[in-house]
Structure formats: C-alpha cells, structure tokens
Amino acid sequence: MCETAPRPLTVLYRDDHFIAIDKPAGTLVHRTRLSDASHAALQQLRDQIGQRINPVHRLDRPTSGVLLFAFTGEMTRALQETFDSGSVEKAYLALVRGYTEASGEIDRPLRQAPHKPERPARTRYQRLRTAEAPFPAGRYATARYSLVRAEPLTGRLHQIRRHFAHLRHPIIGDTTHGDGKQNKAFRARFDEHRLMLMARSIRLPHPVTGEDIHIEAPLPTAFTRIFTQLGWPAIADQPDVD
C-alpha cells in the first residue's frame, strides 16, 4: 500500500535568490536518520520546484510558519550573515497559559545542550488578547489564556518556548517545556493537539537589492478555530484597541 503524497508546500515569496514557504506544523526542516524525506521541508520543496536549495535558518518541528531557503551557497551565507547581524525582524504568535504582562522583554541565558555553556538569549513580547474559558485546567476552575506576539532578539534552541516556560506562561501544546495538565485540558476541550506557536512573519533587507522584504504566513486553521472559540475576532493577532 503506497503512502499518500504530501500536499505541495505553500510558497510565500520567491525571487532569483531565495524562497520562503509556510512550513506546516509537524514537518522537519530537513530529514534525519529517524524521518522520511517526504516529511522534511527541504527535500519536499526541492522536489516540488526542481531546484537545489539550502536552509537559511531553522524552525522546530512542531512550529509552523515562515521558513527561508536560498538557491546558492553564496546567498545562504549572505542571508545567514543578515540574520546574525540582527537586521532580521522575526515575529511569532503563541497561545500561552495565564495572563501575561501587557509587554516585556525576557533576558535569560540558555544552553544549547547540557554540556554547552549558557549563551545570551532575549525575547521581546506583547500581549494581544486574553480569554478565560469556563472549564477546569489543572488546579483552577477556569482556564486563562493569552495570545502574545513574540520577537526573538537572539536565536537559541527552543528559545521562545523556554522563555515563556520560565515566566510560568508555557505555550499551549508544548510537550517538552509546557504544562501537561493544561495541555490535556486544552486537547479535551478544543480537540487540538499541535503546539500553539507559529512564525508569523519575517522582515529583512534583501542582500542583493537592499529592498525591504516582508514575508507573512497566514494564520493556520487551528489558530483561527481556537480564536473563534475563545471569542476573539479574525484580527486577533492585532493589538487590542481598548
């Protein structure tokens, strides 16, 4: 019995130098020894467009959203230098437990691995929406949530997930750094099992033309469905006006 072919990846931007896609949740950036090539964005996109590509940056497997690939080694290096220089603005959307502060910056060093030294890590965030759902979660009679826009100012492993866990506002659906009881209650109520984190947009100066490039991924169906059930409008990822 043959496996069903994966759906074509959604291309968000393309020129002669690089391409950006909307990586689905659950898709690896590139294949590993434990995964099939059909479940890796690099191999799937290469086959889809018939052209060699190189990943410019990474997204965690459960995180969806904007992901860049370059067509040449020279462009890969140029884009990575742009990322390293701090010239790239990355914005994520995350649904987290509880009510966060209206805005803030998390400055907490992180280790890339247990045997590695800590490295500086900073994440700026803004709370966009709050909601209280009438069902128990953990030891509370109701479940409170915040939708936040997070901007990582550095690029460490699981940075946003670990930083919000540190604030005791873990991202919903995070099975590594999150709250198991909250996740279980959320799944039972909303029938949604994915990590509620997405790379919403990237803004960067084009390495060749200098043009300001803004690439945005659409809200996943899971997000819009949950927003509706929490009573938020379609523009839930825009700041509250009240």
C-alpha positions as CSV (number, residue, x, y, z in Angstrom):
1,M,0.0,0.0,0.0
2,C,1.6,3.3,-1.1
3,E,1.7,6.3,1.2
4,T,-0.3,9.4,0.3
5,A,1.9,12.1,-1.2
6,P,2.3,15.2,1.0
7,R,0.4,18.3,0.0
8,P,2.5,20.9,-2.0
9,L,4.2,23.4,0.3
10,T,2.8,26.9,0.2
11,V,5.3,29.4,-1.3
12,L,5.1,32.8,0.3
13,Y,7.9,34.6,-1.6
14,R,10.3,33.7,-4.4
15,D,12.9,35.6,-6.4
16,D,16.1,34.6,-8.2
17,H,18.0,34.3,-4.9
18,F,15.8,32.7,-2.2
19,I,12.4,31.3,-1.5
20,A,10.1,31.3,1.6
21,I,7.5,28.8,2.4
22,D,4.8,28.3,5.1
23,K,6.2,25.2,6.9
24,P,3.4,23.0,8.3
25,A,3.4,22.0,11.9
26,G,5.0,18.6,12.3
27,T,7.3,19.0,9.3
28,L,11.1,18.8,9.9
29,V,13.3,21.4,8.1
30,H,15.4,18.5,6.7
31,R,15.4,14.8,7.0
32,T,17.2,12.8,9.7
33,R,18.0,9.2,10.3
34,L,14.7,8.8,12.0
35,S,12.5,10.5,9.4
36,D,11.4,10.0,5.9
37,A,12.3,12.6,3.2
38,S,8.7,13.1,2.5
39,H,8.3,14.6,6.0
40,A,11.1,17.1,5.5
41,A,10.6,20.6,4.0
42,L,14.0,20.8,2.3
43,Q,13.6,17.6,0.3
44,Q,9.9,18.2,-0.4
45,L,10.5,21.8,-1.6
46,R,13.5,20.8,-3.7
47,D,11.4,18.1,-5.5
48,Q,8.4,20.5,-5.8
49,I,10.4,23.3,-7.6
50,G,13.0,21.1,-9.2
51,Q,15.9,23.2,-7.9
52,R,18.6,22.7,-5.2
53,I,18.1,24.8,-2.1
54,N,19.8,25.3,1.3
55,P,18.1,26.1,4.6
56,V,18.9,29.6,5.9
57,H,17.5,29.1,9.4
58,R,15.5,26.6,11.4
59,L,12.1,26.1,12.9
60,D,11.2,23.5,15.5
61,R,9.4,20.5,14.0
62,P,6.0,21.4,15.8
63,T,6.3,25.1,14.9
64,S,4.7,26.3,11.7
65,G,5.3,29.4,9.6
66,V,7.8,31.3,7.6
67,L,10.9,29.4,6.6
68,L,13.6,30.6,4.2
69,F,15.8,28.6,1.7
70,A,18.5,30.0,-0.5
71,F,19.3,28.9,-4.1
72,T,23.1,29.1,-3.8
73,G,25.8,28.7,-1.2
74,E,26.7,32.4,-1.6
75,M,23.2,33.5,-0.9
76,T,22.9,31.2,2.0
77,R,25.9,32.8,3.6
78,A,24.7,36.3,2.8
79,L,21.3,35.6,4.4
80,Q,22.8,34.0,7.4
81,E,25.0,37.0,7.9
82,T,21.9,39.2,7.7
83,F,20.3,37.0,10.4
84,D,23.5,37.1,12.6
85,S,23.8,40.9,12.3
86,G,20.4,41.5,13.9
87,S,18.9,43.0,10.7
88,V,16.1,40.5,10.5
89,E,12.8,41.1,12.4
90,K,11.1,37.8,13.3
91,A,7.6,37.8,14.8
92,Y,5.9,34.7,16.3
93,L,2.4,34.2,17.6
94,A,1.9,32.0,20.7
95,L,-1.0,31.0,22.8
96,V,0.2,30.7,26.4
97,R,-1.2,29.7,29.8
98,G,-2.5,32.5,32.0
99,Y,-2.5,36.3,31.6
100,T,1.0,37.7,30.8
101,E,2.1,41.2,31.4
102,A,1.0,43.7,28.7
103,S,4.5,43.6,27.3
104,G,8.0,42.8,28.3
105,E,11.4,41.5,27.5
106,I,12.8,38.2,28.7
107,D,16.6,38.3,29.2
108,R,17.6,34.8,30.3
109,P,20.7,33.0,29.0
110,L,20.1,29.5,27.6
111,R,22.2,26.4,26.9
112,Q,22.0,24.8,23.5
113,A,22.9,21.5,25.1
114,P,23.6,20.2,28.7
115,H,27.4,20.3,28.2
116,K,27.4,23.6,26.4
117,P,27.9,27.0,28.2
118,E,25.0,29.4,28.6
119,R,24.6,32.0,25.8
120,P,22.7,35.3,26.0
121,A,19.1,35.0,24.9
122,R,16.5,37.7,24.7
123,T,12.8,37.7,23.7
124,R,10.6,40.8,23.4
125,Y,6.8,40.2,23.6
126,Q,3.5,42.0,23.5
127,R,0.2,40.6,24.8
128,L,-2.5,40.8,22.1
129,R,-5.6,39.2,23.6
130,T,-6.7,37.4,26.8
131,A,-9.6,34.9,27.4
132,E,-11.0,32.9,30.2
133,A,-12.6,29.6,29.3
134,P,-15.2,28.0,31.6
135,F,-13.6,24.7,32.2
136,P,-11.1,23.4,34.8
137,A,-7.4,23.2,33.9
138,G,-5.0,21.9,36.5
139,R,-5.9,23.1,40.0
140,Y,-8.0,26.0,38.6
141,A,-11.8,26.1,38.0
142,T,-11.3,28.0,34.7
143,A,-8.6,28.2,32.1
144,R,-6.9,31.5,31.2
145,Y,-5.0,32.2,28.0
146,S,-3.0,35.0,26.5
147,L,-2.2,35.4,22.8
148,V,1.2,37.0,22.5
149,R,3.4,38.3,19.7
150,A,7.0,37.3,20.5
151,E,10.1,38.7,18.8
152,P,13.3,36.7,19.5
153,L,16.2,39.0,19.5
154,T,18.6,36.1,19.6
155,G,18.3,32.6,18.1
156,R,18.7,29.9,20.7
157,L,17.3,26.4,20.7
158,H,13.6,26.4,21.7
159,Q,14.1,30.0,22.8
160,I,10.5,31.2,22.8
161,R,9.2,28.0,24.3
162,R,11.8,28.0,27.1
163,H,11.5,31.7,27.9
164,F,7.7,31.6,28.3
165,A,8.0,28.5,30.4
166,H,10.4,30.4,32.6
167,L,7.8,33.1,33.0
168,R,5.3,30.4,34.1
169,H,3.3,31.1,31.0
170,P,4.2,28.0,28.9
171,I,3.0,27.7,25.4
172,I,-0.1,25.5,25.0
173,G,0.7,22.2,23.3
174,D,4.3,22.2,24.3
175,T,5.0,18.7,25.4
176,T,8.7,19.4,26.2
177,H,8.6,22.7,28.2
178,G,4.9,23.1,28.8
179,D,2.3,22.2,31.4
180,G,1.0,18.6,31.0
181,K,-2.3,19.2,32.8
182,Q,-3.0,22.4,30.9
183,N,-2.2,20.6,27.6
184,K,-4.5,17.7,28.5
185,A,-7.4,20.0,29.4
186,F,-6.9,22.1,26.2
187,R,-6.9,19.0,24.0
188,A,-10.0,17.6,25.6
189,R,-11.9,20.9,25.3
190,F,-10.7,22.0,21.8
191,D,-9.7,18.8,20.2
192,E,-6.4,20.4,19.1
193,H,-3.0,18.7,19.6
194,R,-0.5,20.9,17.9
195,L,2.0,23.3,19.5
196,M,0.2,26.7,19.5
197,L,3.3,28.6,18.2
198,M,3.8,29.9,14.7
199,A,6.4,32.0,12.9
200,R,4.1,34.7,11.7
201,S,6.4,37.0,9.7
202,I,10.0,37.9,8.8
203,R,11.2,41.3,7.6
204,L,14.7,41.7,6.2
205,P,16.8,43.8,3.9
206,H,17.4,42.0,0.6
207,P,21.1,41.0,0.5
208,V,21.3,41.9,-3.2
209,T,18.9,44.8,-3.8
210,G,18.6,46.3,-0.4
211,E,14.8,46.2,-0.7
212,D,12.8,45.9,2.5
213,I,11.2,42.4,2.2
214,H,8.3,41.5,4.4
215,I,7.0,37.9,4.3
216,E,4.0,36.8,6.3
217,A,2.4,33.4,6.8
218,P,-1.4,33.1,7.0
219,L,-2.9,32.0,10.3
220,P,-3.2,28.2,10.5
221,T,-6.7,26.8,10.6
222,A,-6.1,25.6,14.1
223,F,-5.4,29.1,15.3
224,T,-8.4,30.7,13.7
225,R,-10.6,27.9,15.0
226,I,-9.3,28.4,18.6
227,F,-9.6,32.2,18.3
228,T,-13.3,31.9,17.4
229,Q,-14.0,29.5,20.3
230,L,-12.2,31.9,22.7
231,G,-14.3,34.8,21.4
232,W,-11.6,36.7,19.6
233,P,-12.1,38.4,16.2
234,A,-10.5,37.5,13.0
235,I,-7.8,40.2,13.6
236,A,-6.9,38.6,16.9
237,D,-3.2,38.9,16.1
238,Q,-3.5,42.7,16.1
239,P,-3.3,44.6,19.4
240,D,-6.4,45.3,21.4
241,V,-7.8,48.8,20.9
242,D,-9.3,49.0,24.4
